[in-house]
Amino acid sequence: MSQPAIPPTKLFTRDFLLAGLANLFISMVFYLLMTSMALYAVDRFHASDTAAGLASSAFVIGSVISRLFAGKLLQIMGRKRLAIFALGLFAVVSVFYGFSGTLPLLLVVRIAHGMAFGMANTAIATAVQSLIPASRRSEGTGYFGLSTTLSTAVGPFLAVLLAGSGNYTSVFVFCTIFSTAALVFTLLVRMPEPPRTAQLSASATRQGSFLRSIVSPSALPISLVILVCGIAYSGVVSFLAPYLLSKSMTAAASWFFIVYAATVLVSRLFAGRIQDLKGDNAIMYPLLVVFVIGMAALAFEPSNLTVALAAAFAGLGFGALMPCAQAIAVSAAPPAELGVATSTFFLMLDVGIGFGPIALGLLIPHLGYTGMFGMLTLLVIFGIGVYFMVHGRHQSGARRQAL
């Protein structure tokens, strides 16, 4: 089922495009359900706000759990087998949403669905890195990430359109269809596997160390940067809409993420190429500073201007930051540890976005929304310092490692 790892020479290959389509449909399911699940829990089970939030975040909790062992499973099963297994489970679990008659059962389904998502996402993201020419690592990672960006606009729009009228059955039907489509496209992707000798060497190195089997020491430093920035972005995802709605800025709340997605699309056309040609620092520092500006715009009394600036700068900053940081993470790891490195990166991202709102929710009663966004601005500034300490001070030019 696996193919030998032959260094790629072209970027937009058949397998690269098929993997991008698979990732698009996986992400569509994620955003469809993240946008509608809290409302569904309230309408269907009369859940409290806390329980509704748990119904939404349980998916991320499941994803975090699965990423703890996804890297190890990649070594045992291989990329293609793990991707097919996870996406098969992903499609089957989608069917069970319609049969979840109680809130506890819904939470179980959400966690299981998130675990399947974490494994599938790790396997496909790892395989894609082997489909990208080493000299275009950042550029290719950015282009692949466009599939996720498109889902951030289409997924929530479709969820609001269906769930807004109480048509949750259609939401679950679309999720099942999208999950099946992701599985079909993945079946068609030829996924290179690392040489068997390299896998055995990496396994021997980590034998007896559970921590080394789930966390890549090479990828962890830059992953800590994405953890910090993920916490900051979680405040935007979780609290911006209710904040703007409380200010009677319904229109701004609806088009914020459209502007954000459009800016991400534009930024990924050039950010990765700059990184490949000029080095990590040439793009990471500007993106982090731009992200600071975007968060700072939310720390003022909201207006159409400040919301538009925040959407544009956050999209340019955090949206382009993710693939650039991921390229650093996978380039730092040996070929046989690519799966663990990818899992480490997304584990830190999931922890930041999934658990950040819990801590931030405790700040809002004391600081208010603008005070919270002010704190998040300082947090991203702290992230710049973290980047300098763990990676930035060691970089002087472009570097890429063949995988």
C-alpha positions as CSV (number, residue, x, y, z in Angstrom):
1,M,0.0,0.0,0.0
2,S,2.9,2.3,0.6
3,Q,5.3,3.7,-2.1
4,P,9.0,4.4,-1.8
5,A,9.9,7.9,-0.8
6,I,11.1,9.5,-4.0
7,P,12.1,13.2,-3.7
8,P,9.4,15.3,-5.5
9,T,10.4,17.7,-8.2
10,K,7.0,19.4,-8.9
11,L,4.6,21.1,-6.5
12,F,1.2,20.9,-8.1
13,T,1.1,17.2,-8.7
14,R,-2.0,14.9,-8.9
15,D,-1.4,13.6,-5.4
16,F,-0.8,17.1,-3.9
17,L,-4.1,18.3,-5.3
18,L,-6.0,15.2,-4.2
19,A,-4.7,15.6,-0.7
20,G,-5.8,19.2,-0.7
21,L,-9.3,18.2,-1.7
22,A,-9.4,15.6,1.1
23,N,-8.2,18.2,3.6
24,L,-10.9,20.6,2.3
25,F,-13.7,18.2,3.1
26,I,-12.3,17.2,6.4
27,S,-12.1,20.9,7.4
28,M,-15.6,21.6,6.1
29,V,-16.9,19.0,8.6
30,F,-14.9,20.6,11.4
31,Y,-16.2,24.1,10.8
32,L,-19.8,23.0,10.0
33,L,-20.1,21.3,13.4
34,M,-18.0,23.8,15.4
35,T,-20.3,26.6,14.3
36,S,-23.6,24.8,14.9
37,M,-23.0,22.4,17.7
38,A,-23.5,24.7,20.7
39,L,-26.8,25.9,19.2
40,Y,-27.8,22.3,18.6
41,A,-27.1,21.4,22.2
42,V,-29.2,24.2,23.4
43,D,-32.1,23.6,21.0
44,R,-32.1,19.8,21.2
45,F,-31.2,19.2,24.9
46,H,-31.8,22.6,26.5
47,A,-28.2,22.6,27.6
48,S,-26.7,25.4,29.7
49,D,-24.2,27.7,28.1
50,T,-21.3,25.8,29.8
51,A,-22.6,22.4,28.6
52,A,-23.2,23.8,25.1
53,G,-19.7,25.1,25.0
54,L,-18.4,21.7,26.1
55,A,-20.4,20.1,23.2
56,S,-18.6,22.3,20.8
57,S,-15.1,21.9,22.4
58,A,-15.4,18.1,23.0
59,F,-14.3,17.7,19.3
60,V,-11.0,19.5,20.0
61,I,-10.5,17.5,23.2
62,G,-10.8,14.3,21.2
63,S,-8.4,15.7,18.6
64,V,-5.8,16.5,21.3
65,I,-6.1,13.0,22.7
66,S,-5.5,11.3,19.4
67,R,-2.5,13.5,18.5
68,L,-0.8,12.1,21.6
69,F,-0.4,8.8,19.8
70,A,-0.9,9.7,16.1
71,G,2.8,10.0,15.5
72,K,3.4,6.5,16.9
73,L,0.5,5.1,14.9
74,L,2.1,6.6,11.7
75,Q,5.2,4.6,12.4
76,I,3.3,1.4,13.0
77,M,0.6,1.6,10.3
78,G,2.1,3.9,7.8
79,R,0.6,7.2,6.4
80,K,-1.9,5.7,3.9
81,R,-3.3,3.0,6.2
82,L,-3.7,5.4,9.1
83,A,-5.4,8.0,6.9
84,I,-7.9,5.5,5.5
85,F,-8.6,4.0,8.9
86,A,-9.1,7.4,10.5
87,L,-11.3,8.7,7.7
88,G,-13.4,5.5,7.7
89,L,-14.0,6.1,11.4
90,F,-14.6,9.8,10.7
91,A,-17.4,9.0,8.2
92,V,-19.0,6.3,10.4
93,V,-19.1,8.6,13.5
94,S,-20.7,11.3,11.4
95,V,-23.8,9.1,11.0
96,F,-24.2,8.8,14.8
97,Y,-25.0,12.5,15.3
98,G,-28.6,11.9,14.3
99,F,-28.9,9.1,16.8
100,S,-27.5,10.8,19.8
101,G,-30.6,11.1,22.0
102,T,-28.9,12.5,25.1
103,L,-26.3,15.1,25.8
104,P,-23.8,12.7,27.3
105,L,-24.1,10.5,24.2
106,L,-23.5,13.5,22.0
107,L,-20.4,14.3,23.9
108,V,-19.1,10.8,23.4
109,V,-19.8,11.1,19.6
110,R,-18.0,14.5,19.6
111,I,-14.9,13.1,21.3
112,A,-14.8,10.1,19.0
113,H,-15.2,12.3,16.0
114,G,-12.4,14.6,17.1
115,M,-10.1,11.6,17.7
116,A,-10.7,10.4,14.1
117,F,-10.1,14.0,12.9
118,G,-6.8,14.3,14.7
119,M,-5.5,11.0,13.3
120,A,-6.6,11.7,9.8
121,N,-5.3,15.3,9.8
122,T,-1.9,14.2,11.1
123,A,-1.6,11.4,8.5
124,I,-2.5,13.6,5.5
125,A,-0.5,16.6,6.7
126,T,2.5,14.4,7.1
127,A,2.1,12.8,3.7
128,V,1.8,16.2,2.0
129,Q,5.1,17.3,3.4
130,S,6.7,14.4,1.4
131,L,4.8,15.5,-1.7
132,I,6.3,19.0,-1.6
133,P,9.8,19.7,-3.1
134,A,12.2,20.5,-0.3
135,S,13.1,23.8,-1.9
136,R,9.5,25.0,-1.9
137,R,8.5,23.6,1.6
138,S,7.0,26.8,3.0
139,E,5.3,27.8,-0.3
140,G,3.8,24.3,-0.7
141,T,2.6,24.2,2.9
142,G,0.9,27.5,2.4
143,Y,-0.9,26.4,-0.8
144,F,-2.0,23.2,0.9
145,G,-3.4,25.3,3.8
146,L,-5.7,27.2,1.4
147,S,-8.0,24.2,1.5
148,T,-8.5,24.9,5.2
149,T,-8.9,28.6,4.6
150,L,-11.7,28.0,2.1
151,S,-13.5,25.9,4.7
152,T,-13.3,28.6,7.3
153,A,-15.6,30.8,5.1
154,V,-17.8,28.1,3.5
155,G,-18.3,25.9,6.5
156,P,-19.7,28.5,8.9
157,F,-21.8,30.0,6.2
158,L,-23.4,26.7,5.4
159,A,-23.8,25.9,9.1
160,V,-25.6,29.2,9.7
161,L,-27.8,28.7,6.6
162,L,-28.9,25.2,7.8
163,A,-28.9,25.5,11.6
164,G,-30.4,28.9,11.6
165,S,-33.7,27.4,10.4
166,G,-33.3,24.5,12.8
167,N,-32.5,22.0,10.0
168,Y,-29.8,20.1,11.9
169,T,-30.5,16.9,10.1
170,S,-29.2,18.5,6.9
171,V,-26.0,19.5,8.8
172,F,-25.4,15.9,9.8
173,V,-26.1,14.7,6.3
174,F,-23.7,17.2,4.7
175,C,-21.0,16.1,7.3
176,T,-21.5,12.4,6.3
177,I,-21.2,13.3,2.6
178,F,-18.1,15.5,3.1
179,S,-16.5,12.8,5.3
180,T,-17.1,10.1,2.6
181,A,-15.7,12.4,-0.1
182,A,-12.5,13.0,2.0
183,L,-12.2,9.2,2.3
184,V,-12.6,8.7,-1.5
185,F,-10.0,11.3,-2.3
186,T,-7.5,9.9,0.2
187,L,-7.9,6.4,-1.3
188,L,-6.7,7.9,-4.6
189,V,-3.6,9.7,-3.1
190,R,-0.2,7.9,-3.4
191,M,1.5,8.6,-0.1
192,P,5.3,8.1,0.1
193,E,6.6,6.4,3.2
194,P,10.0,7.0,4.8
195,P,12.6,4.3,4.2
196,R,12.1,1.3,6.5
197,T,15.7,1.6,7.8
198,A,15.0,5.2,8.9
199,Q,11.8,4.2,10.7
200,L,13.6,1.4,12.6
201,S,16.4,3.8,13.5
202,A,14.0,6.4,14.8
203,S,12.0,3.7,16.7
204,A,15.2,2.4,18.3
205,T,16.2,5.9,19.4
206,R,12.9,6.5,21.1
207,Q,12.4,3.0,22.5
208,G,11.6,3.1,26.2
209,S,10.5,6.7,26.1
210,F,6.8,7.3,25.9
211,L,7.3,11.1,25.7
212,R,9.6,10.9,22.7
213,S,7.0,8.8,20.9
214,I,4.4,11.5,21.1
215,V,6.5,14.7,21.1
216,S,9.3,15.6,18.7
217,P,12.1,17.5,20.5
218,S,13.0,19.1,17.1
219,A,9.5,20.4,16.4
220,L,8.5,21.4,20.0
221,P,10.3,24.8,20.2
222,I,8.5,26.3,17.2
223,S,5.3,24.5,18.3
224,L,5.4,26.5,21.5
225,V,5.2,29.7,19.5
226,I,2.1,28.4,17.7
227,L,0.6,27.4,21.2
228,V,0.9,31.0,22.4
229,C,-0.5,32.4,19.2
230,G,-3.3,29.8,19.1
231,I,-4.4,30.9,22.6
232,A,-4.6,34.5,21.3
233,Y,-6.6,33.5,18.2
234,S,-8.9,31.3,20.2
235,G,-10.1,34.6,21.8
236,V,-11.1,35.9,18.4
237,V,-12.9,32.7,17.4
238,S,-14.8,32.3,20.7
239,F,-15.6,35.8,21.9
240,L,-15.5,38.2,19.0
241,A,-19.0,37.4,17.7
242,P,-20.8,37.7,21.0
243,Y,-18.8,40.9,21.7
244,L,-19.8,42.5,18.5
245,L,-23.4,41.3,18.9
246,S,-23.5,42.9,22.3
247,K,-22.6,46.2,20.6
248,S,-25.4,45.7,18.0
249,M,-22.7,45.2,15.3
250,T,-24.4,42.2,13.7
251,A,-23.1,43.0,10.2
252,A,-19.5,43.3,11.4
253,A,-19.8,40.0,13.2
254,S,-21.0,38.3,10.0
255,W,-18.3,39.6,7.6
256,F,-15.3,39.6,9.9
257,F,-14.4,36.0,9.0
258,I,-15.0,36.6,5.4
259,V,-12.5,39.4,5.4
260,Y,-10.2,37.2,7.5
261,A,-10.4,34.3,5.0
262,A,-9.8,36.6,2.0
263,T,-6.7,38.1,3.6
264,V,-5.4,34.6,4.4
265,L,-5.9,33.6,0.8
266,V,-3.8,36.5,-0.4
267,S,-1.1,36.2,2.2
268,R,-0.4,32.5,1.4
269,L,0.3,33.4,-2.2
270,F,3.6,35.1,-1.1
271,A,4.4,34.3,2.5
272,G,5.8,30.8,1.9
273,R,7.8,31.8,-1.1
274,I,9.5,34.6,0.9
275,Q,10.3,32.1,3.6
276,D,11.8,29.7,1.2
277,L,13.9,32.4,-0.5
278,K,14.9,34.6,2.4
279,G,14.7,32.4,5.4
280,D,12.4,32.0,8.4
281,N,13.1,35.3,10.2
282,A,12.3,37.4,7.0
283,I,8.7,36.3,7.2
284,M,8.1,35.2,10.8
285,Y,8.9,38.5,12.5
286,P,6.7,40.6,10.2
287,L,3.8,38.1,10.5
288,L,4.0,38.2,14.3
289,V,4.1,42.0,14.4
290,V,1.1,42.2,12.0
291,F,-0.8,39.7,14.3
292,V,0.0,42.0,17.3
293,I,-1.6,45.0,15.3
294,G,-4.6,42.9,14.5
295,M,-5.2,42.0,18.2
296,A,-4.5,45.5,19.3
297,A,-7.3,46.8,17.0
298,L,-9.7,44.7,19.0
299,A,-8.6,46.2,22.2
300,F,-10.3,49.6,21.3
301,E,-13.9,50.4,21.4
302,P,-15.2,48.5,18.3
303,S,-16.1,50.3,15.1
304,N,-16.4,49.2,11.5
305,L,-12.9,50.5,10.9
306,T,-11.2,48.7,13.8
307,V,-13.1,45.5,13.1
308,A,-12.0,45.6,9.4
309,L,-8.4,46.3,10.4
310,A,-8.5,43.5,12.9
311,A,-9.8,41.0,10.3
312,A,-7.2,42.0,7.7
313,F,-4.2,42.0,10.1
314,A,-5.3,38.9,11.9
315,G,-5.7,37.1,8.6
316,L,-2.4,38.3,7.3
317,G,-0.7,37.5,10.6
318,F,-2.0,34.4,12.2
319,G,-3.4,32.9,8.9
320,A,0.0,33.0,7.2
321,L,1.9,32.2,10.4
322,M,0.5,28.7,10.7
323,P,2.0,27.2,7.5
324,C,5.3,29.1,7.9
325,A,5.7,27.7,11.5
326,Q,4.6,24.2,10.3
327,A,7.3,24.3,7.6
328,I,9.9,25.1,10.3
329,A,8.6,22.3,12.5
330,V,8.8,19.6,9.8
331,S,12.1,20.9,8.4
332,A,13.7,20.6,11.8
333,A,12.8,16.9,12.2
334,P,14.6,13.9,10.6
335,P,12.6,12.2,7.8
336,A,11.5,9.3,9.9
337,E,10.2,11.6,12.6
338,L,8.1,13.6,10.2
339,G,4.9,12.1,11.6
340,V,5.7,12.9,15.2
341,A,6.8,16.4,14.3
342,T,3.6,17.1,12.5
343,S,1.6,15.6,15.4
344,T,3.5,17.8,17.9
345,F,2.8,20.9,15.9
346,F,-0.9,20.3,15.6
347,L,-1.1,19.1,19.2
348,M,0.1,22.5,20.4
349,L,-2.2,24.3,18.0
350,D,-5.2,22.3,19.3
351,V,-4.3,22.8,22.9
352,G,-4.1,26.6,22.3
353,I,-7.3,26.9,20.3
354,G,-9.3,24.3,22.3
355,F,-8.4,25.2,25.8
356,G,-7.6,28.9,25.5
357,P,-11.2,30.0,25.7
358,I,-11.6,28.2,29.1
359,A,-8.9,30.5,30.6
360,L,-10.0,33.5,28.7
361,G,-13.6,33.1,29.8
362,L,-12.4,33.6,33.4
363,L,-10.8,37.0,32.5
364,I,-13.9,38.5,30.8
365,P,-15.9,39.2,34.0
366,H,-12.9,41.1,35.4
367,L,-11.4,42.8,32.3
368,G,-14.3,43.0,29.8
369,Y,-13.9,42.1,26.2
370,T,-11.6,45.0,25.3
371,G,-9.4,44.3,28.3
372,M,-9.2,40.6,27.3
373,F,-8.1,41.5,23.8
374,G,-5.5,43.9,25.3
375,M,-4.1,41.0,27.3
376,L,-4.0,38.9,24.2
377,T,-2.1,41.6,22.4
378,L,0.5,41.4,25.1
379,L,0.5,37.6,24.8
380,V,1.4,37.8,21.1
381,I,4.2,40.2,21.9
382,F,5.4,37.6,24.4
383,G,5.1,35.1,21.5
384,I,7.6,37.2,19.5
385,G,10.1,36.8,22.4
386,V,9.5,33.1,22.5
387,Y,10.2,32.8,18.8
388,F,13.4,34.7,19.2
389,M,14.6,32.5,22.0
390,V,13.7,29.1,20.5
391,H,14.4,29.7,16.8
392,G,14.9,33.3,15.6
393,R,18.3,33.9,17.1
394,H,19.7,30.8,15.4
395,Q,18.6,31.7,11.9
396,S,20.6,33.7,9.4
397,G,19.3,32.6,6.0
398,A,17.1,30.3,4.0
399,R,17.4,26.6,5.0
400,R,15.4,23.6,4.0
401,Q,15.9,19.9,4.8
402,A,14.8,17.3,2.3
403,L,12.2,14.9,3.7
